[in-house]
């Protein structure tokens, strides 16, 4: 058995792993071994449907040291007027370039694709060779777990003769009389938008939605100086909504009025929140689909009908079922990020796992003890229900308060490409920036006190 010595053994080569390693290699002289099951870096992007795009601007996705895209604003389509959103193929090519043009040429990174991590520092390659990695720390980028529909079978019974596919297969299929989209998350929204964009009349769509979701407004998370006022106004609006809210329902009503959160059907109170981001134009298109089935999760798909938790509904014509029910963001529990010889990558800023991984890499490089590191990196569970918006905000605010008290951390945040707020404050004067930080510092503690009264 071959043996390799390294400072870090990183399990997985997805987006968070790449962001962590990029920061670590940039800021230290550490050696790293990366092991991954896929042929190419990028994690779940290698299994995503071909029409997938980022929900957030490319300007702050990927790794800190390399720009993704051209920082251009779209002039057409449903993202018109906003910064570009990289597609899946572009993201995969980007991470491949990061690996082969940046990380491997340092001579300090070893990469084992198509290999299994067996535990205890052991790797088994596709060819059957075993490699023992003697590392100071093992970094788990798979703890949260991201699943897309093509990675597993549907979680409901599909009868023989029923045509049920993941979104990956949709572009290769001939036209059908009816399309039945199963699922309520961002994948189902992307699928509806793709079908509508290609001329499928909304009357030919049936959308099985177990739940309705609160959605983030893409207008409020744009980089560039022309959007600075909008971004800062949204932050202020969220804090003001919390301050004035008399109940959880009142808070969400205020967030909706401020357009911090959106929903497809304004007559329905959402019972899901998963960090999905949409533009107003996308929202208007999704509202064209009016054959909505809100009878719980699918239990079985049989010829001519769908069996749901709340009963069965008939489906006429030659129907193509598109399974969009994968969990997406993954698990909602957390563990300590830094724990002896293990680092577990998790989200430390709401809905920003890649930025979070880069920040964890910086904290690992810049601070010397795990107590300090963990104090700066309290993990935020991935959300599932609207109340999680409050819980996430509370933990993130605590993290921000600690960051504000660390001048070195603030200097890193100001220079981090992946930091949304660095784009917003880049063009303001130092004096104005200090004023913004001062206001936020004083407000966040009051905000958290109020969140504690609202949470059950």
Secondary structure, DSSP 8 states (H G I E B T S, - for coil): -EEEEEEEEEE--SHHHHHHHHHHHHHS---EEEE-SSSSSSGGGGGS-TT-B-SS-GGGSSBTTB--S---B--SSTTTTSB---BHHHHHHHHHHIIIIIIGGGSSEEEE-S-EEEETTEEE-TTS-EEEEEEEEEEES-SS--B-GGGS--SSEE-TT--EEEGGGGGGS---SEEEEE--SHHHHHHHHHHHHTT--GGGEEEE-SS-EEEEEGGGS--SGGGHHHHHHHHHHHHHHHHH-SSHHHHHHHHHHTTSEE-S-TTS---EEEEEEE-HHHHHHHTT---EE-S-SEEEEETTEEEETTEEEE--SSEEEEE----BS-------SEETTEEE---SSTT-HHHHHHHHHHHHHH---HHHHHHH--------STHHHHHHHHHHHHHHHHHHT-HHHHHHHHH-TT-HHHHHHTTS-HHHHHHHHHHHHHHHHHHHHHHHHH--
